[in-house]
Amino acid sequence: MSQRDNYRHFLPLPTRWKDNDIYGHVNNVEYYSYFDTVINTYLILEGGLDIHAGVVIGVCAESHCKFLGELAFPETIEAGLRVEHLGNSSVRYGIGLFRPGRDTPAAEGWFVHVFVDRAERRPTPLPDTMRAALEKLRATP
């Protein structure tokens, strides 16, 4: 299990009423939405990703989540992000979902993006601006 200091970037994410399931905690499918949100917010704000008109887009090739503790509405969680592998056209992120002030995650996982040409849907090299932003998140071996 990773600790808080293994992550390079954090984004506060408020849970929503709809996130809870009948058992009173955040439903498992919502964790993947939190993963998507921390990744894409970073790419848009720091990496120059243009989700509406950019030539390059990211598609999810793989994802995984390990549930270690419950989250529930109303909480604001802190989504930690790091880059575990940076390839020519792909990135593997590590994500940790933390309760404020906690050093161990309530959930952790990974997510692989493959960047493709929007029109052709063929892998394409990461743009320089995005690569530079992702380098800042590279995990220390």
ABEGO torsion letter per residue (X at the ends): XBBAAABABBBBBBBBAAABBAAGBBBAAAAAAAAAAAAAAAAAAAAGBBAAABABBBBBABBBBBBABBBBOBBBBBBBBBBABBBAABBBBBBBBBBBGBABBABBBBBBBBBBBAAAGBBBBBBAAAAAAAAAABBBX
